[in-house]
Amino acid sequence: MTDSDPDPTDDDAPKSAIELAMARLKAKDREAGVEEKPVSDDQRQAIAEARRVAEAKLAEREILHHSKLASVLEPEARAILEDEYRRDRERILYDRDHKIDSIRERG
């Protein structure tokens, strides 16, 4: 092996397609001036709490949705319930992501 050949045991060398893609994305971010900020322990706890709250809301909404579906037989009414459930899920996930982003930005 010469000095120009990468060492296959080198920990810095990407080993999978995912790692290669991540390395490219990090390089793009550096070129674009995006800085990587480490997340503090308080932020990690706040993010974990935001995720727990969202998961609880999703679970509650799913239980309510299945309960309502069990009592409705008409296809049109079921479709309306499905749309409402989908919108509720999207809203909860959006709120979770928005909260996580604001926690990260505070840091």
N, C-alpha and C positions, 0 to 999 in steps of 0.2 A: 504494500500500500504506500502511496506517495502522500506528501503533505496536502495535495489538492484534492485527494479522494476523501469523501466524507466517511467518518468512522461509523459503521452500522450500529455500534453499541452506544454511540453518543446520545445522551438523553435529550439534547436540543434538536436532534434530527426528527422530523415528523415521520410517523410510522404507518399511518393509515390515511385513507382518503379524507376522513373527517378532520384529522390533524392538519393535513395539507390545506384544506379549505379554511380552517381556522387561522392558519399562519398567513394565508393570503388576505383574509379579512382584516387581521390585525395590521398587516402592512398597509392596506388601503386606508384604514383608520388613521395610522400615523401620518400618511401622506395628506390626508384631509384635515389634519390638525385636531382630530378627536383624541382627547386625553382619557386615559383609563384611571378611574379613581377607585381605590380600594373601599370596600364597604365596612363600616365600623360594626362592632358587636351590637350596639344599640340599634343600628339600622337593620342588622340581620334579624334581631328579635322583632322589630316592628314589621318587617317584611313577612316573617313567619306568622305573626299574628294576623296580618291582612289576609294571608293565604288561608289560615284556619277559619277566619270569619267567612270568607268567600265560599270555602268548601262546605261549611255548615249551612249557609244560605242555599247553596246548590242542592244539598241533600234534602233540606226542608222543602224546597220548591219541587223537587222530583217526587217526594212522597205525596205532596198535595196534588201534583199533576196526575199521578197514577190513581189516586183516590177519585178525582173528578172523572177521569177517563172510564173508570169502572162503572160509573152511573150513567154514562152517555152512550147511546147506541147509534144515533144518527151520524152518518159519515160527514155531513157538513159541519155539525157541531163539534165533532171530534177534530176536524181539520182546524177549526177556530181555536180549540184548546191547544192543539199542537203548535200553532203559530204563536199563541200567547206564551207558551212554555219556552219556545225557541227564543223569543224576544227577551223574556226574563233572564234566561241563561246568558245571552249576549250582554245584557245590561250589567249583570253581576260580574261577569268576567271583565268587561270594560272598566267598571268601577274598581275592581281589584288591581288591574294593570295600571290604571291612573294613580291609584294610591301608592303602589310600589314605585312608580316613576317619581312621584313627588317625594317619597322618603329618600330615594337615591339622590335626588337633586339637593335636598337639604344638607346632606353630608358635607 
